[in-house]
Amino acid sequence: MQFEKNYIDGMNKSFFRFFFIGLAAVFFAACSTSTVSSDDEDLKSSSSAESSSATEKSIYEAVEESGLYTTKDSVAAYLCKFDKLPANYVGKNEGKKTLRVQDG
């Protein structure tokens, strides 16, 4: 009886040891993917980030309170600048009222 218990305990310890070693190996293999980039790619990404920032500034400056806007960037700029939605947007309650009037 004692031999069986020691044998089973030894198997459990071996199983968990191999399980955790395998788990650690998978974790480190998945987390250690290397990315290689050239200097040209870095220059392209930095210039696109600068142009994106310039575009956002120009959209923000171009937004006027009396304008109608539909793109996500222009609506976001309008919200940031005036703290409300453009005139061509309706709220939830107003939309429901309009729908009831149209239905009958």
C-alpha positions as CSV (number, residue, x, y, z in Angstrom):
1,M,0.0,0.0,0.0
2,Q,2.8,2.4,0.9
3,F,4.6,1.6,-2.3
4,E,1.5,2.5,-4.4
5,K,1.1,5.8,-2.6
6,N,4.7,6.8,-3.2
7,Y,4.5,5.7,-6.8
8,I,1.4,7.8,-7.4
9,D,2.9,10.8,-5.6
10,G,6.0,10.5,-7.7
11,M,3.9,10.4,-10.9
12,N,1.9,13.5,-9.8
13,K,5.1,15.4,-9.1
14,S,6.6,14.4,-12.5
15,F,3.4,15.3,-14.3
16,F,3.2,18.8,-12.8
17,R,6.9,19.3,-13.3
18,F,6.7,18.6,-17.0
19,F,3.4,20.5,-17.3
20,F,4.8,23.7,-15.9
21,I,8.1,23.3,-17.9
22,G,6.0,22.9,-21.1
23,L,3.7,25.8,-20.1
24,A,6.7,28.1,-19.4
25,A,8.3,27.1,-22.8
26,V,5.1,28.0,-24.7
27,F,4.7,31.2,-22.8
28,F,8.3,32.4,-23.5
29,A,8.1,31.2,-27.1
30,A,4.9,33.2,-27.7
31,C,6.1,36.3,-25.9
32,S,9.6,36.5,-27.5
33,T,8.6,37.1,-31.1
34,S,11.1,39.5,-32.5
35,T,10.3,42.3,-34.9
36,V,12.9,43.5,-37.3
37,S,12.4,46.9,-38.9
38,S,14.7,48.9,-41.2
39,D,15.5,52.5,-40.9
40,D,13.3,53.3,-43.9
41,E,10.2,51.8,-42.2
42,D,10.9,53.8,-39.1
43,L,11.1,57.0,-41.1
44,K,7.9,56.2,-42.9
45,S,6.0,55.5,-39.7
46,S,7.3,58.7,-38.1
47,S,6.4,60.8,-41.1
48,S,2.9,59.3,-41.3
49,A,2.4,60.1,-37.6
50,E,3.5,63.7,-38.2
51,S,1.1,64.1,-41.2
52,S,-1.7,62.4,-39.2
53,S,-1.2,64.9,-36.4
54,A,-1.1,67.8,-38.9
55,T,-4.3,66.5,-40.5
56,E,-6.0,66.4,-37.1
57,K,-5.0,69.9,-36.3
58,S,-6.3,71.2,-39.6
59,I,-9.6,69.4,-39.2
60,Y,-9.9,70.9,-35.7
61,E,-9.2,74.3,-37.0
62,A,-11.5,73.9,-40.0
63,V,-14.6,72.9,-38.0
64,E,-17.2,75.6,-37.8
65,E,-20.2,75.7,-35.5
66,S,-22.6,76.2,-38.4
67,G,-21.2,73.3,-40.5
68,L,-22.6,69.8,-41.1
69,Y,-20.2,66.9,-40.5
70,T,-20.3,63.2,-41.1
71,T,-16.8,61.7,-40.9
72,K,-15.6,60.4,-37.6
73,D,-12.6,62.8,-37.5
74,S,-14.7,65.9,-38.3
75,V,-17.4,65.0,-35.8
76,A,-14.8,64.2,-33.1
77,A,-13.2,67.6,-33.8
78,Y,-16.6,69.3,-33.6
79,L,-17.3,67.6,-30.3
80,C,-14.0,68.6,-28.8
81,K,-14.3,72.2,-30.0
82,F,-18.0,72.9,-29.2
83,D,-19.0,70.2,-26.7
84,K,-22.1,69.2,-28.7
85,L,-23.0,67.3,-31.8
86,P,-23.3,69.0,-35.2
87,A,-26.7,70.2,-36.3
88,N,-27.1,67.3,-38.7
89,Y,-27.1,64.8,-35.8
90,V,-30.2,64.1,-33.6
91,G,-30.4,62.8,-30.1
92,K,-32.1,59.5,-29.2
93,N,-35.4,61.0,-27.9
94,E,-35.7,63.3,-30.9
95,G,-35.1,60.4,-33.3
96,K,-37.8,58.4,-31.6
97,K,-40.2,61.3,-31.9
98,T,-39.4,61.6,-35.6
99,L,-39.9,57.9,-36.1
100,R,-43.3,58.0,-34.3
101,V,-44.5,61.0,-36.5
102,Q,-43.4,59.2,-39.7
103,D,-45.1,55.9,-38.7
104,G,-48.4,57.4,-38.2
